[in-house]
Amino acid sequence: KKPGEGLSDRLVEGTVKFGGEQGGSLMMWGCMTWQGVGYAAKIDGRMDGDLYLQILKDELHDSLRYYGLNPPDIIF
């Protein structure tokens, strides 16, 4: 680029922005144990207390069951 010259297409590389008005966002919930990763849940919209409890009831419980872990024996 020469001094005083504006930006041209050959000098600028386009990028794709994520989140906000430029695109989308992705919210996930997941867990892991010392044995491996557990189930994950994609969160659509806002997470409130009811949704969080439902995720714990479903994905966390299924993850513990998958690894043969008992809920009273885990540290959460």
ZADO-1210 file (C-alpha; in nm, 4 decimals, padded with zeros to 6 digits):
<atoms>
<atom x="00.0000" y="00.0000" z="00.0000" code="LYS" pos="1"/>
<atom x="00.1297" y="00.3425" z="-00.0907" code="LYS" pos="2"/>
<atom x="00.1071" y="00.6307" z="00.1574" code="PRO" pos="3"/>
<atom x="-00.2341" y="00.7963" z="00.1362" code="GLY" pos="4"/>
<atom x="-00.3788" y="00.5077" z="-00.0650" code="GLU" pos="5"/>
<atom x="-00.7075" y="00.3630" z="00.0626" code="GLY" pos="6"/>
<atom x="-00.7612" y="-00.0032" z="00.1304" code="LEU" pos="7"/>
<atom x="-00.8321" y="-00.2195" z="-00.1701" code="SER" pos="8"/>
<atom x="-00.9793" y="-00.5670" z="-00.1943" code="ASP" pos="9"/>
<atom x="-00.6387" y="-00.7115" z="-00.2721" code="ARG" pos="10"/>
<atom x="-00.5035" y="-00.5774" z="00.0600" code="LEU" pos="11"/>
<atom x="-00.7920" y="-00.6807" z="00.2856" code="VAL" pos="12"/>
<atom x="-00.8855" y="-01.0337" z="00.3807" code="GLU" pos="13"/>
<atom x="-01.2472" y="-01.0858" z="00.4789" code="GLY" pos="14"/>
<atom x="-01.3402" y="-01.2567" z="00.8039" code="THR" pos="15"/>
<atom x="-01.6567" y="-01.4068" z="00.9451" code="VAL" pos="16"/>
<atom x="-01.7658" y="-01.2836" z="01.2849" code="LYS" pos="17"/>
<atom x="-01.9649" y="-01.4956" z="01.5274" code="PHE" pos="18"/>
<atom x="-02.2265" y="-01.3902" z="01.7777" code="GLY" pos="19"/>
<atom x="-02.4322" y="-01.0764" z="01.8017" code="GLY" pos="20"/>
<atom x="-02.5781" y="-00.9350" z="01.4832" code="GLU" pos="21"/>
<atom x="-02.3020" y="-01.0804" z="01.2656" code="GLN" pos="22"/>
<atom x="-02.3979" y="-01.4445" z="01.3049" code="GLY" pos="23"/>
<atom x="-02.5002" y="-01.6930" z="01.5647" code="GLY" pos="24"/>
<atom x="-02.3841" y="-01.8255" z="01.8929" code="SER" pos="25"/>
<atom x="-02.3735" y="-02.1682" z="02.0446" code="LEU" pos="26"/>
<atom x="-02.4270" y="-02.2470" z="02.4097" code="MET" pos="27"/>
<atom x="-02.3531" y="-02.5967" z="02.5342" code="MET" pos="28"/>
<atom x="-02.3652" y="-02.7744" z="02.8670" code="TRP" pos="29"/>
<atom x="-02.1324" y="-03.0658" z="02.9250" code="GLY" pos="30"/>
<atom x="-01.9634" y="-03.2612" z="03.1982" code="CYS" pos="31"/>
<atom x="-01.6590" y="-03.4798" z="03.2434" code="MET" pos="32"/>
<atom x="-01.5395" y="-03.7429" z="03.4858" code="THR" pos="33"/>
<atom x="-01.1954" y="-03.8854" z="03.5439" code="TRP" pos="34"/>
<atom x="-01.3169" y="-04.1740" z="03.3252" code="GLN" pos="35"/>
<atom x="-01.4042" y="-03.9541" z="03.0288" code="GLY" pos="36"/>
<atom x="-01.6458" y="-03.6967" z="02.8924" code="VAL" pos="37"/>
<atom x="-02.0152" y="-03.7189" z="02.9597" code="GLY" pos="38"/>
<atom x="-02.3200" y="-03.6291" z="02.7608" code="TYR" pos="39"/>
<atom x="-02.3658" y="-03.2759" z="02.6290" code="ALA" pos="40"/>
<atom x="-02.6701" y="-03.0600" z="02.5690" code="ALA" pos="41"/>
<atom x="-02.7166" y="-02.7763" z="02.3216" code="LYS" pos="42"/>
<atom x="-02.8936" y="-02.4841" z="02.4845" code="ILE" pos="43"/>
<atom x="-03.1409" y="-02.3065" z="02.2585" code="ASP" pos="44"/>
<atom x="-03.2331" y="-01.9608" z="02.3793" code="GLY" pos="45"/>
<atom x="-03.1830" y="-01.8622" z="02.7411" code="ARG" pos="46"/>
<atom x="-03.1035" y="-02.1020" z="03.0202" code="MET" pos="47"/>
<atom x="-03.3190" y="-02.0603" z="03.3275" code="ASP" pos="48"/>
<atom x="-03.3349" y="-02.2610" z="03.6490" code="GLY" pos="49"/>
<atom x="-03.5934" y="-02.5051" z="03.5157" code="ASP" pos="50"/>
<atom x="-03.3898" y="-02.5836" z="03.2051" code="LEU" pos="51"/>
<atom x="-03.0715" y="-02.6237" z="03.4118" code="TYR" pos="52"/>
<atom x="-03.2442" y="-02.8693" z="03.6459" code="LEU" pos="53"/>
<atom x="-03.3790" y="-03.0631" z="03.3469" code="GLN" pos="54"/>
<atom x="-03.0288" y="-03.0867" z="03.1990" code="ILE" pos="55"/>
<atom x="-02.8900" y="-03.2124" z="03.5301" code="LEU" pos="56"/>
<atom x="-03.1717" y="-03.4648" z="03.5531" code="LYS" pos="57"/>
<atom x="-03.1170" y="-03.5909" z="03.1979" code="ASP" pos="58"/>
<atom x="-02.7594" y="-03.5416" z="03.0737" code="GLU" pos="59"/>
<atom x="-02.5761" y="-03.5482" z="03.4061" code="LEU" pos="60"/>
<atom x="-02.7735" y="-03.8461" z="03.5309" code="HIS" pos="61"/>
<atom x="-02.7248" y="-04.0330" z="03.2007" code="ASP" pos="62"/>
<atom x="-02.3516" y="-03.9553" z="03.2116" code="SER" pos="63"/>
<atom x="-02.3200" y="-04.0925" z="03.5635" code="LEU" pos="64"/>
<atom x="-02.5155" y="-04.4024" z="03.4675" code="ARG" pos="65"/>
<atom x="-02.2973" y="-04.4533" z="03.1578" code="TYR" pos="66"/>
<atom x="-01.9823" y="-04.4592" z="03.3717" code="TYR" pos="67"/>
<atom x="-02.1411" y="-04.6592" z="03.6536" code="GLY" pos="68"/>
<atom x="-02.1154" y="-04.3738" z="03.9027" code="LEU" pos="69"/>
<atom x="-02.3585" y="-04.3111" z="04.1879" code="ASN" pos="70"/>
<atom x="-02.4807" y="-03.9518" z="04.2358" code="PRO" pos="71"/>
<atom x="-02.4059" y="-03.9494" z="04.6123" code="PRO" pos="72"/>
<atom x="-02.0429" y="-04.0441" z="04.5378" code="ASP" pos="73"/>
<atom x="-01.9614" y="-03.7519" z="04.3071" code="ILE" pos="74"/>
<atom x="-01.8340" y="-03.4031" z="04.3823" code="ILE" pos="75"/>
<atom x="-02.0325" y="-03.1474" z="04.1879" code="PHE" pos="76"/>
</atoms>
